Amino acid sequence: MTVLETRDLKKYYGAGDTLVKALDGVDLQVENGEFVAIVGTSGSGKSTLLHILGGLDRPTGGSVLVDGKDIFSLKDEELTIFRRRKIGFVFQNFNLFPQYTALQNITLAGELLAKEKPEYKANRKAIHAELEEKARALLAQMGLSERENHYPHQLSGGQQQRVAIARALALEPDILCFDEPTSALDPELTGEVLRVLRDLADQKTTMIIVTHEMSFARDVADRILFMDGGVVVEEGPAHQV
């Protein structure tokens, strides 16, 4: 089943002689449970594509459909709520809140969504306890149970990225997007994060990842897209590409 689709997706910057076509007509389909890796040189458009797929940036033209719904037909506030519920995003520089512990970073998004529901005030304590229980289970899955009360500055880069992945998983999104999740890590710490991604792939989590880790993409991804000049120039099964 197709969970995400783009149709003639475009993203342009500037005008006239300064026009830059970051994306110039990208068509893409992602199936439920599929792990798609996007590769290419710097400036090829891969991160721009991922940010639009994640609802973080609006395209110049074309559409992005999630479960058949064009997400950019939504107003900004509606898009934010839809994105939180449907699409998890993990950034290369972690983007954890420094004033919150690992546990609090994971529960925060769930708290924000819960507050939008009318029953939140009457059940605040029970909802908070449920969110913390889920967060602790995710920390255990990431091998970080003993770090739940640590602040980001007390964690290694690999640990911070695993907290960021747990935070994205906490809302049980249909799709997970990763923007070069290991690019800010030392080689030793990169392995920690890649092991988590392998586990998620084994669980048939729907994922789209922008990465320079070519051997990882070859071994773990179901499909690879190679981008250049804002277009997909080649795609196919990982081992074949």
Backbone hydrogen bonds in HBPLUS format (Angstrom, degrees):
<---DONOR---> <-ACCEPTOR-->    atom                        ^
c    i                          cat <-CA-CA->   ^        H-A-AA   ^      H-
h    n   atom  resd res      DA  || num        DHA   H-A  angle D-A-AA Bond
n    s   type  num  typ     dist DA aas  dist angle  dist       angle   num
A0032-ASN N   A0001-MET O   2.75 MM  31  5.58 152.2  1.82 159.9 168.3     1
A0003-VAL N   A0030-VAL O   2.92 MM  27  6.05 156.1  1.97 157.8 164.5     2
A0067-ASP N   A0003-VAL O   2.95 MM  64  4.91 152.7  2.02 124.3 133.2     3
A0004-LEU N   A0030-VAL O   3.35 MM  26  5.16 158.9  2.40 144.1 144.0     4
A0030-VAL N   A0004-LEU O   2.84 MM  26  5.16 157.4  1.89 156.7 156.2     5
A0005-GLU N   A0065-LEU O   2.85 MM  60  5.08 147.4  1.96 145.9 153.7     6
A0065-LEU N   A0005-GLU O   2.71 MM  60  5.08 172.3  1.71 162.2 164.2     7
A0006-THR N   A0028-LEU O   2.80 MM  22  5.05 155.5  1.86 143.3 149.2     8
A0028-LEU N   A0006-THR O   3.32 MM  22  5.05 155.5  2.38 119.0 123.7     9
A0007-ARG N   A0063-SER O   3.01 MM  56  5.34 154.4  2.08 146.1 150.3    10
A0063-SER N   A0007-ARG O   3.17 MM  56  5.34 149.6  2.26 135.3 144.4    11
A0009-LEU N   A0026-VAL O   3.08 MM  17  4.75 170.6  2.08 125.2 123.2    12
A0025-GLY N   A0009-LEU O   2.80 MM  16  4.70 140.2  1.96 135.7 139.8    13
A0026-VAL N   A0009-LEU O   2.97 MM  17  4.75 151.6  2.05 120.0 127.5    14
A0010-LYS N   A0061-GLY O   2.89 MM  51  4.88 161.4  1.93 138.5 133.7    15
A0060-THR N   A0010-LYS O   2.76 MM  50  5.40 144.6  1.88 135.0 142.9    16
A0061-GLY N   A0010-LYS O   3.28 MM  51  4.88 159.0  2.33 122.5 121.1    17
A0011-LYS N   A0023-LEU O   3.00 MM  12  4.78 160.8  2.03 124.0 122.7    18
A0022-ALA N   A0011-LYS O   2.87 MM  11  5.45 120.5  2.23 156.0 173.0    19
A0023-LEU N   A0011-LYS O   3.17 MM  12  4.78 155.3  2.24 130.3 132.7    20
A0013-TYR N   A0020-VAL O   2.85 MM   7  5.06 154.4  1.92 145.5 153.9    21
A0020-VAL N   A0013-TYR O   2.75 MM   7  5.06 161.0  1.78 153.7 158.5    22
A0018-THR N   A0015-ALA O   3.03 MM   3  5.36 145.7  2.15 139.6 133.4    23
A0019-LEU N   A0016-GLY O   3.22 MM   3  5.39 165.6  2.24 110.6 112.5    24
A0024-ASP N   A0230-GLY O   2.86 MM 206  5.32 162.0  1.90 138.1 134.0    25
A0034-GLU N   A0031-GLU O   3.07 MM   3  5.41 157.7  2.12 136.5 134.3    26
A0207-MET N   A0034-GLU O   2.98 MM 173  6.44 156.3  2.04 147.5 154.8    27
A0222-ASP N   A0035-PHE O   2.79 MM 187  5.26 151.9  1.87 141.5 151.2    28
A0223-ARG N   A0035-PHE O   3.33 MM 188  6.69 157.7  2.38 152.4 154.1    29
A0036-VAL N   A0207-MET O   2.86 MM 171  6.21 164.8  1.89 157.1 155.9    30
A0209-ILE N   A0036-VAL O   2.90 MM 173  6.36 158.7  1.94 159.7 166.7    31
A0037-ALA N   A0223-ARG O   2.94 MM 186  6.35 165.8  1.96 160.9 163.9    32
A0225-LEU N   A0037-ALA O   2.81 MM 188  6.24 158.4  1.86 161.3 168.3    33
A0038-ILE N   A0209-ILE O   2.72 MM 171  6.02 163.5  1.75 158.7 161.3    34
A0211-THR N   A0038-ILE O   3.29 MM 173  6.53 155.8  2.35 156.1 160.8    35
A0039-VAL N   A0225-LEU O   2.85 MM 186  6.17 169.8  1.86 172.3 175.7    36
A0227-MET N   A0039-VAL O   2.90 MM 188  6.27 164.5  1.93 158.4 161.2    37
A0044-SER N   A0041-THR O   3.15 MM   3  5.60 143.0  2.29 140.6 137.3    38
A0230-GLY N   A0044-SER O   2.90 MM 186  5.44 146.1  2.02 133.2 137.5    39
A0049-LEU N   A0045-GLY O   2.91 MM   4  6.07 158.6  1.95 150.0 155.8    40
A0050-LEU N   A0046-LYS O   3.03 MM   4  6.29 159.4  2.08 144.7 149.9    41
A0051-HIS N   A0047-SER O   2.92 MM   4  6.13 161.4  1.96 151.0 155.4    42
A0052-ILE N   A0048-THR O   3.12 MM   4  6.36 151.2  2.20 146.9 154.2    43
A0053-LEU N   A0049-LEU O   2.89 MM   4  6.16 160.0  1.93 153.0 159.2    44
A0054-GLY N   A0050-LEU O   2.86 MM   4  6.06 146.3  1.97 146.6 155.9    45
A0056-LEU N   A0051-HIS O   2.84 MM   5  5.18 147.8  1.94 171.4 166.4    46
A0055-GLY N   A0052-ILE O   3.00 MM   3  5.03 160.7  2.04 105.1 110.8    47
A0071-ILE N   A0064-VAL O   2.97 MM   7  6.11 150.4  2.06 168.7 178.0    48
A0066-VAL N   A0069-LYS O   2.90 MM   3  5.21 155.8  1.96 142.3 140.6    49
A0069-LYS N   A0066-VAL O   3.03 MM   3  5.21 167.5  2.05 111.2 114.4    50
A0073-SER N   A0070-ASP O   3.11 MM   3  5.63 163.4  2.13 117.9 120.0    51
A0074-LEU N   A0071-ILE O   3.30 MM   3  5.75 161.3  2.34 107.1 112.2    52
A0079-LEU N   A0075-LYS O   2.75 MM   4  5.93 155.9  1.81 161.0 169.5    53
A0080-THR N   A0076-ASP O   2.97 MM   4  6.22 153.8  2.04 148.5 154.6    54
A0081-ILE N   A0077-GLU O   3.22 MM   4  6.51 161.6  2.26 148.1 151.6    55
A0082-PHE N   A0078-GLU O   2.93 MM   4  6.11 164.5  1.95 150.6 155.5    56
A0083-ARG N   A0079-LEU O   2.79 MM   4  5.88 161.8  1.82 151.4 156.6    57
A0084-ARG N   A0080-THR O   3.07 MM   4  6.26 158.5  2.11 145.8 151.0    58
A0085-ARG N   A0081-ILE O   3.22 MM   4  6.45 150.4  2.31 145.0 152.3    59
A0086-LYS N   A0082-PHE O   2.95 MM   4  6.04 145.8  2.07 150.9 160.6    60
A0087-ILE N   A0083-ARG O   2.83 MM   4  5.08 159.2  1.87 138.7 145.4    61
A0174-ASP N   A0086-LYS O   2.82 MM  88  5.10 128.9  2.08 115.7 128.6    62
A0175-ILE N   A0086-LYS O   3.08 MM  89  6.43 153.6  2.16 157.5 165.6    63
A0088-GLY N   A0175-ILE O   2.79 MM  87  6.18 165.6  1.81 164.8 166.9    64
A0177-CYS N   A0088-GLY O   2.74 MM  89  6.03 160.0  1.78 150.6 156.9    65
A0090-VAL N   A0177-CYS O   2.80 MM  87  6.18 154.4  1.87 158.5 167.3    66
A0179-ASP N   A0090-VAL O   2.96 MM  89  6.29 169.8  1.97 175.3 178.0    67
A0094-PHE N   A0091-PHE O   3.41 MM   3  5.27 157.6  2.46 107.6 105.2    68
A0095-ASN N   A0093-ASN O   2.73 MM   2  5.74 143.4  1.86 108.8  97.5    69
A0100-TYR N   A0097-PHE O   3.17 MM   3  5.69 167.8  2.19 119.9 123.4    70
A0105-ASN N   A0101-THR O   2.86 MM   4  6.08 155.4  1.92 154.0 160.7    71
A0102-ALA N   A0150-HIS O   2.87 MM  48  5.91 137.3  2.06 154.2 162.8    72
A0106-ILE N   A0102-ALA O   3.24 MM   4  6.49 148.1  2.35 144.3 151.5    73
A0103-LEU N   A0148-GLU O   3.01 MM  45  4.91 162.4  2.04 144.6 139.1    74
A0107-THR N   A0103-LEU O   3.11 MM   4  6.41 153.6  2.19 148.9 156.1    75
A0108-LEU N   A0104-GLN O   3.03 MM   4  5.89 137.0  2.22 146.9 155.4    76
A0111-GLU N   A0107-THR O   2.99 MM   4  6.25 151.4  2.08 154.6 163.5    77
A0112-LEU N   A0108-LEU O   3.01 MM   4  6.35 156.2  2.07 153.0 159.3    78
A0113-LEU N   A0109-ALA O   3.04 MM   4  6.36 158.0  2.09 150.7 155.9    79
A0114-ALA N   A0110-GLY O   2.90 MM   4  6.05 156.1  1.95 145.2 152.6    80
A0115-LYS N   A0111-GLU O   2.98 MM   4  6.17 149.1  2.07 149.0 156.0    81
A0116-GLU N   A0113-LEU O   3.12 MM   3  5.47 149.1  2.22 105.3 114.3    82
A0117-LYS N   A0114-ALA O   2.99 MM   3  5.51 162.5  2.02 115.6 121.3    83
A0120-TYR N   A0117-LYS O   3.15 MM   3  5.63 166.5  2.17 119.7 122.7    84
A0123-ASN N   A0119-GLU O   3.24 MM   4  6.34 138.0  2.42 146.8 158.2    85
A0123-ASN N   A0120-TYR O   3.07 MM   3  5.25 132.5  2.30 101.6 114.8    86
A0127-ILE N   A0123-ASN O   2.92 MM   4  6.05 163.3  1.95 162.1 167.5    87
A0128-HIS N   A0124-ARG O   2.91 MM   4  6.05 161.0  1.94 151.1 156.5    88
A0129-ALA N   A0125-LYS O   2.96 MM   4  6.14 159.9  2.01 148.1 153.6    89
A0130-GLU N   A0126-ALA O   2.99 MM   4  6.19 152.6  2.07 143.4 150.8    90
A0131-LEU N   A0127-ILE O   2.93 MM   4  6.19 155.8  1.99 149.5 156.1    91
A0132-GLU N   A0128-HIS O   2.94 MM   4  6.20 155.6  2.00 149.6 156.1    92
A0133-GLU N   A0129-ALA O   2.98 MM   4  6.17 153.0  2.06 143.3 150.7    93
A0134-LYS N   A0130-GLU O   3.04 MM   4  6.29 159.3  2.08 147.3 152.3    94
A0135-ALA N   A0131-LEU O   2.90 MM   4  6.11 154.7  1.97 144.1 151.7    95
A0136-ARG N   A0132-GLU O   2.90 MM   4  6.12 155.9  1.96 149.6 155.0    96
A0137-ALA N   A0133-GLU O   3.10 MM   4  6.36 152.0  2.18 143.1 150.6    97
A0138-LEU N   A0134-LYS O   3.00 MM   4  6.31 149.6  2.10 146.4 154.7    98
A0139-LEU N   A0135-ALA O   2.89 MM   4  6.18 154.5  1.96 148.4 155.7    99
A0140-ALA N   A0136-ARG O   2.95 MM   4  6.16 153.1  2.02 143.6 150.8   100
A0141-GLN N   A0137-ALA O   3.00 MM   4  6.26 149.6  2.09 139.1 147.5   101
A0142-MET N   A0138-LEU O   2.97 MM   4  6.27 140.1  2.13 142.6 153.3   102
A0142-MET N   A0139-LEU O   3.14 MM   3  5.00 123.8  2.47  90.6 104.9   103
A0144-LEU N   A0139-LEU O   2.72 MM   5  4.92 171.3  1.72 150.6 148.6   104
A0143-GLY N   A0140-ALA O   2.99 MM   3  4.91 155.8  2.05 101.2 108.7   105
A0147-ARG N   A0144-LEU O   2.90 MM   3  5.26 163.7  1.93 118.4 123.0   106
A0150-HIS N   A0147-ARG O   3.04 MM   3  5.21 166.7  2.06 115.7 118.1   107
A0154-GLN N   A0151-TYR O   2.76 MM   3  5.37 155.1  1.82 123.9 132.5   108
A0155-LEU N   A0152-PRO O   3.02 MM   3  5.27 165.3  2.04 114.8 117.8   109
A0160-GLN N   A0156-SER O   2.87 MM   4  6.16 158.8  1.91 154.7 160.8   110
A0161-GLN N   A0157-GLY O   2.98 MM   4  6.21 156.5  2.03 147.7 153.7   111
A0162-ARG N   A0158-GLY O   3.06 MM   4  6.27 148.7  2.16 139.9 148.3   112
A0163-VAL N   A0159-GLN O   2.95 MM   4  6.26 147.6  2.06 146.7 155.6   113
A0164-ALA N   A0160-GLN O   2.93 MM   4  6.25 153.3  2.01 145.7 153.3   114
A0165-ILE N   A0161-GLN O   2.94 MM   4  6.25 146.6  2.05 142.7 151.5   115
A0166-ALA N   A0162-ARG O   2.96 MM   4  6.17 157.7  2.01 142.7 148.9   116
A0167-ARG N   A0163-VAL O   2.82 MM   4  6.10 152.9  1.89 149.3 157.2   117
A0168-ALA N   A0164-ALA O   3.07 MM   4  6.33 153.2  2.14 141.2 147.6   118
A0169-LEU N   A0165-ILE O   2.95 MM   4  6.23 151.7  2.03 148.6 156.8   119
A0170-ALA N   A0166-ALA O   2.96 MM   4  6.06 132.0  2.20 143.6 155.8   120
A0172-GLU N   A0169-LEU O   2.84 MM   3  5.18 160.4  1.87 118.1 123.1   121
A0176-LEU N   A0206-THR O   2.96 MM  30  6.29 154.4  2.02 147.5 155.8   122
A0208-ILE N   A0176-LEU O   2.86 MM  32  6.31 152.3  1.93 161.3 168.8   123
A0178-PHE N   A0208-ILE O   2.88 MM  30  6.30 154.8  1.94 156.6 162.8   124
A0210-VAL N   A0178-PHE O   2.86 MM  32  6.19 165.2  1.88 168.7 171.8   125
A0180-GLU N   A0210-VAL O   2.74 MM  30  5.14 137.1  1.92 136.1 146.9   126
A0183-SER N   A0180-GLU O   3.18 MM   3  5.52 168.5  2.20 117.4 120.9   127
A0185-LEU N   A0182-THR O   3.14 MM   3  5.31 164.8  2.17 113.8 116.3   128
A0189-LEU N   A0186-ASP O   2.96 MM   3  5.37 123.4  2.29 110.4 124.4   129
A0190-THR N   A0186-ASP O   2.93 MM   4  6.14 142.7  2.07 154.2 165.8   130
A0192-GLU N   A0189-LEU O   3.09 MM   3  5.37 128.5  2.37 103.1 115.5   131
A0194-LEU N   A0190-THR O   2.99 MM   4  6.24 165.3  2.01 158.4 163.2   132
A0195-ARG N   A0191-GLY O   3.00 MM   4  6.08 149.5  2.10 144.5 151.3   133
A0196-VAL N   A0193-VAL O   3.10 MM   3  5.20 118.1  2.50  97.5 112.0   134
A0197-LEU N   A0193-VAL O   3.04 MM   4  6.41 157.4  2.10 151.2 157.5   135
A0198-ARG N   A0194-LEU O   2.87 MM   4  6.12 151.6  1.95 146.5 154.3   136
A0199-ASP N   A0195-ARG O   3.05 MM   4  6.32 156.1  2.11 145.1 151.0   137
A0200-LEU N   A0196-VAL O   2.99 MM   4  6.33 156.8  2.04 149.9 156.1   138
A0201-ALA N   A0197-LEU O   2.90 MM   4  6.13 153.7  1.97 146.4 153.8   139
A0202-ASP N   A0198-ARG O   2.90 MM   4  6.18 151.9  1.98 148.1 155.9   140
A0203-GLN N   A0199-ASP O   3.06 MM   4  6.37 134.3  2.28 138.8 151.1   141
A0203-GLN N   A0200-LEU O   3.10 MM   3  5.00 128.1  2.38  91.4 105.4   142
A0205-THR N   A0200-LEU O   3.13 MM   5  5.59 164.2  2.16 152.7 154.3   143
A0204-LYS N   A0201-ALA O   2.98 MM   3  5.03 159.0  2.02 106.9 111.7   144
A0214-MET N   A0212-HIS O   2.93 MM   2  5.59 122.0  2.28 111.8  95.2   145
A0217-ALA N   A0213-GLU O   2.96 MM   4  6.25 162.2  1.99 155.1 160.6   146
A0218-ARG N   A0214-MET O   2.90 MM   4  6.10 159.3  1.94 149.7 155.3   147
A0219-ASP N   A0215-SER O   3.02 MM   4  6.15 155.6  2.08 144.3 150.4   148
A0220-VAL N   A0216-PHE O   2.91 MM   4  5.87 153.8  1.97 156.7 162.2   149
A0221-ALA N   A0217-ALA O   3.07 MM   4  5.09 143.5  2.21 123.1 134.2   150
A0238-ALA N   A0222-ASP O   3.36 MM  16  5.73 152.7  2.44 113.6 115.9   151
A0224-ILE N   A0236-GLY O   2.96 MM  12  5.77 163.7  1.99 168.2 168.6   152
A0236-GLY N   A0224-ILE O   3.18 MM  12  5.77 145.3  2.31 146.5 156.7   153
A0226-PHE N   A0234-GLU O   2.80 MM   8  5.23 174.1  1.80 166.7 165.7   154
A0233-VAL N   A0226-PHE O   2.90 MM   7  5.94 142.8  2.04 154.4 166.0   155
A0228-ASP N   A0231-VAL O   3.00 MM   3  5.67 158.7  2.05 160.7 167.4   156
A0231-VAL N   A0228-ASP O   3.24 MM   3  5.67 161.2  2.28 112.9 118.4   157
A0240-GLN N   A0237-PRO O   3.04 MM   3  5.34 119.9  2.42 105.0 120.5   158
A0241-VAL N   A0237-PRO O   2.98 MM   4  6.22 165.6  2.00 167.5 171.7   159
